[in-house]
Amino acid sequence: MTALPPRFLEDRELRDKARAVLAEDIARLQDNLGEEGIASRVSSGVTSSITGRIRSGARDVLEQAKAQAADSKGVLALLVGAFLMWLAREPIFAWFQDLRDELAQPDLDPTDDAAPPEAAPSGDPE
């Protein structure tokens, strides 16, 4: 058997140490994956990331909406009023229908219900 150069022996020793470290890392990874799977890790990471982005975006939109509302209070009042009227549209339409029906009917006075007086008979018998 031939004698190996010292550099080769050092490289082999370094390779064996690296292999041991890699084996420990793989064992640790397998233990961690056994506790929580890859899918749940990815979904929890993505969910927290997306949730954070949505929250920060919602805060920005709310701040801009507040600034716009402060600048145009009349337009905001008009929009709120229109929305409330839209919600109450059925009772409003019913009220207009009742009003139209009342105006379409002739005005009947309860005192006019009596029969008109007949002509009084004259004293002349015929």
VEXDREN-2710 file (C-alpha; in Angstrom, 1 decimal):
% VEXDREN-2710
k/r/px/py/pz
1/MET/0.0/0.0/0.0
2/THR/1.3/3.4/-0.9
3/ALA/1.8/6.1/1.7
4/LEU/-0.8/8.9/1.3
5/PRO/0.5/12.5/1.2
6/PRO/-0.2/14.6/4.4
7/ARG/-2.4/17.0/2.5
8/PHE/-4.6/14.1/1.4
9/LEU/-5.0/12.9/5.0
10/GLU/-5.9/16.4/6.2
11/ASP/-8.5/16.7/3.5
12/ARG/-10.0/13.3/4.4
13/GLU/-10.2/14.3/8.1
14/LEU/-11.9/17.6/7.1
15/ARG/-14.3/15.7/4.9
16/ASP/-15.3/13.3/7.7
17/LYS/-15.9/16.2/10.1
18/ALA/-18.1/18.0/7.5
19/ARG/-20.0/14.7/6.9
20/ALA/-20.6/14.4/10.7
21/VAL/-21.9/18.1/10.9
22/LEU/-24.1/17.4/7.9
23/ALA/-25.5/14.2/9.5
24/GLU/-26.3/16.2/12.6
25/ASP/-28.1/18.9/10.6
26/ILE/-30.1/16.3/8.7
27/ALA/-31.1/14.6/12.0
28/ARG/-32.1/17.9/13.5
29/LEU/-34.1/18.8/10.4
30/GLN/-35.9/15.5/10.5
31/ASP/-36.8/16.0/14.1
32/ASN/-38.2/19.5/13.4
33/LEU/-40.2/18.3/10.4
34/GLY/-41.6/15.5/12.5
35/GLU/-43.0/18.2/14.9
36/GLU/-44.3/20.5/12.2
37/GLY/-44.6/19.6/8.5
38/ILE/-43.3/21.6/5.6
39/ALA/-46.7/22.5/4.4
40/SER/-47.7/24.0/7.8
41/ARG/-44.4/25.8/8.1
42/VAL/-44.9/27.4/4.6
43/SER/-48.5/28.2/5.2
44/SER/-47.9/29.8/8.6
45/GLY/-45.0/31.8/7.1
46/VAL/-47.0/32.9/4.1
47/THR/-50.1/33.7/6.2
48/SER/-48.2/35.8/8.7
49/SER/-46.5/37.7/5.8
50/ILE/-49.7/38.3/3.9
51/THR/-51.6/39.3/7.1
52/GLY/-48.9/41.8/8.0
53/ARG/-49.0/43.3/4.5
54/ILE/-52.8/43.5/4.5
55/ARG/-52.8/45.2/7.9
56/SER/-50.2/47.8/6.9
57/GLY/-52.0/48.4/3.6
58/ALA/-55.3/48.8/5.5
59/ARG/-53.7/51.3/7.9
60/ASP/-52.5/53.3/4.9
61/VAL/-55.9/53.3/3.2
62/LEU/-57.6/54.3/6.4
63/GLU/-55.2/57.2/6.9
64/GLN/-55.8/58.4/3.3
65/ALA/-59.5/58.0/3.7
66/LYS/-59.4/60.2/6.9
67/ALA/-57.4/62.8/5.1
68/GLN/-59.8/62.8/2.1
69/ALA/-62.9/62.9/4.4
70/ALA/-61.5/65.9/6.3
71/ASP/-61.0/67.7/3.0
72/SER/-64.4/67.1/1.5
73/LYS/-67.0/66.8/4.3
74/GLY/-69.9/67.8/2.0
75/VAL/-69.2/65.0/-0.5
76/LEU/-69.0/62.5/2.4
77/ALA/-72.3/63.8/3.8
78/LEU/-73.9/63.4/0.4
79/LEU/-72.6/59.9/0.0
80/VAL/-73.8/58.9/3.4
81/GLY/-77.2/60.4/2.8
82/ALA/-77.5/58.7/-0.6
83/PHE/-76.6/55.4/1.0
84/LEU/-79.2/55.8/3.8
85/MET/-81.9/56.7/1.3
86/TRP/-81.0/53.6/-0.7
87/LEU/-81.4/51.5/2.4
88/ALA/-84.8/53.1/3.1
89/ARG/-86.0/53.0/-0.5
90/GLU/-88.8/50.5/0.0
91/PRO/-90.6/52.6/2.7
92/ILE/-90.0/55.8/0.7
93/PHE/-91.5/54.2/-2.5
94/ALA/-94.5/52.9/-0.5
95/TRP/-95.1/56.4/0.9
96/PHE/-95.0/57.9/-2.6
97/GLN/-97.4/55.2/-3.8
98/ASP/-99.8/55.9/-1.0
99/LEU/-99.6/59.7/-1.7
100/ARG/-100.2/59.1/-5.5
101/ASP/-103.2/56.8/-4.7
102/GLU/-104.7/59.5/-2.4
103/LEU/-104.3/62.2/-5.1
104/ALA/-105.8/59.9/-7.7
105/GLN/-109.0/59.3/-5.7
106/PRO/-111.7/62.0/-5.7
107/ASP/-112.2/63.7/-2.5
108/LEU/-115.2/62.2/-0.9
109/ASP/-116.6/64.2/2.0
110/PRO/-118.5/62.1/4.5
111/THR/-121.2/64.9/4.8
112/ASP/-121.9/64.7/1.1
113/ASP/-123.0/61.0/1.4
114/ALA/-126.6/62.1/2.2
115/ALA/-129.0/61.9/-0.7
116/PRO/-129.7/65.3/-2.3
117/PRO/-133.0/66.8/-1.1
118/GLU/-135.8/66.1/-3.4
119/ALA/-138.0/68.9/-4.7
120/ALA/-140.7/69.6/-2.3
121/PRO/-144.2/68.7/-3.6
122/SER/-146.1/71.7/-4.7
123/GLY/-149.6/72.3/-3.2
124/ASP/-151.2/71.7/-6.6
125/PRO/-152.6/68.2/-7.0
126/GLU/-152.7/67.2/-10.5
END
